[in-house]
Amino acid sequence: MEVPIPRQAEPAPALAAGSFVVWAPPARGLKGLLSFGRGTDGGERLKALASAAAALAAAGALPPAGFSAPASYSLAGGACLLVRYGLAQAAGLGLSHATPNVHYEPATRTACVFTGHLQNLDELVDRHSGETFGEGPTSPSSVLAGRGDPRQLAAETLLHMYIKERQAGGDLLLLLSELQGQFSFVLFDGEKRQVFAARDSSGSEPLYYALDEDGAVSLSNDQPPVPTADEGRVQWCELPPGHFISGRSPKVQQFALTPQQLSIRETYEREMDEDISPRAFAVLVEAQEEEMRRSLSDEMRRSRSLSPDRGHAAVY
């Protein structure tokens, strides 16, 4: 008689290495006040997810990734950030770097989480950092080299750029227009108590969001199994490439065309240029004039065929 071998229970799903979750409660307006009790459950659910991930890591149920235990950050207004750091391979170099990169300011409980890279980081640092860069050994590139991982500096620089733009009453689109590279980021403003997140038009770095009915928002670079109050799971939506989400009542908006959209626009503009170019216009005019001459000639032939001289046979 065969004895059935009991199946080992699969480990509970948890936060994957290299991923993060940001949760922000609803705004404290009338809508937020009416649902405040339900909104604060989101932070507790993330804490439960962190505890599960930590327990699985301690038990060896999670794959090693350099940093097993998740880290949590307390943000202003009851918001929170949960990160499980991991290691990512640099393409073609055989090197690894920590991911994601978090810049956290405890005084204001503000944070910026960054993944990817910025091609013009040295220029952005030179323009927006509080440090003064000059020629020679204190140039931006040498400062970057001394800072270690440029991705970490990107998170810090993005936060400084945002604060500078906010204090000037500027437009977030101007900030996004300065960024060159393949990236996604989530920034939580501790003073305004709102989120600002974006994904570049290439879509190489993933970013997902979930909006609760009460106005709370969750953001992640993965689709972690965050539980909901009704014992379900958060339903994640992909933030499309070239889009951002921001505001106390977060809205998704587009700020850049994807490569496919650029290709369509270039094709359309090229066709339009051909349609209205001087050469095309001259050819069109010539064709119209030829058609008019042909029509006039046909009309004259019909008129002659119906004239009294030629239009009737002689009667004998």
Phi, psi and omega in degrees: 000127181278134178265120180298134179273121181297136178284137177287136179294134177291142180299143179298142180297145181212181182293127182284155178298139180082012183240166182213162173223132172246131176235130178235129181291167178295159178299153184277034173279195180300317181296319180292322180293322181293334183242022187298320181298320180286326183294322182291346177297334183299318178297320178294324180293323177293322177297321177295320177296321179295318180296319179296318180295319180295319180295318179293323178295318179295328181275357180079014181279345178259142179295142180295139180216027179089315179228103187274315187285134177287152178244144179238146180234131177273121181255167183295153174070017180089000177286164180208158179232128178241127184228135167243102184294148178217185178243134178242144180275133173283126187303124173074359184251345182070019180249158179239153175219154180290144177209144355282175178254129185239130169247120186236132178246104185299327184300318181254358184050051178247147182213153173227126178250128187231139170227147180107213179205155176246122182290330183254034184298318181299321178293319180294319178297316180298325185274326190244347181285154178286345180280152178259123180255142178233193179280160174083221189293345180255021179291161182305319183298320180290326176294319178300317181298326180281346182273352183088230185292119180295338179292326177292320177293328177298318179298317180293317181295319178300319179295318178296320178298318181296313181298319179298317180292321180294317180294330178276356182069029184277187184256134179297335178297327177294319177299312182296328181292342180277344186274128178236120180151192178244115191202165162213150179208156173230127180237132175249122180273108182291333180281311179277344181056053179213165183257156173215114183224149182208159178223130185290168189290343180287332181073015183289332178254122184287155174202134183231156179217159175215128179251122178280161179297331182275001178101355176290152182227140174239143180222143182201156173267008177223190174236068185293152183280066179288123181287154176253171183296332181265024176067021173263203178232148177300134178266105185277146173240140178284130172283118185298150175303143180076019181238160174221162179227134184200170174103163178290329168247087194304136177230145178267129181223154179265140178234350181208148178280142175286164177305322178295317179293322177297319180298318179296317181295318180297320178296317180296315180295323179296318178294320179295319178298321179292324181293325187249010179292154180304321180295314179297323179295317180297318178297320180296316179298316179298319179295320179295319179294320178297319178295323178294318179296320180294318179295318180296319179296318178296321180294321179293323178294320179294323180294318179295324182291339181257007181290155181301327183292323189241353186271354183229143179278150180289143181254129180253000000 
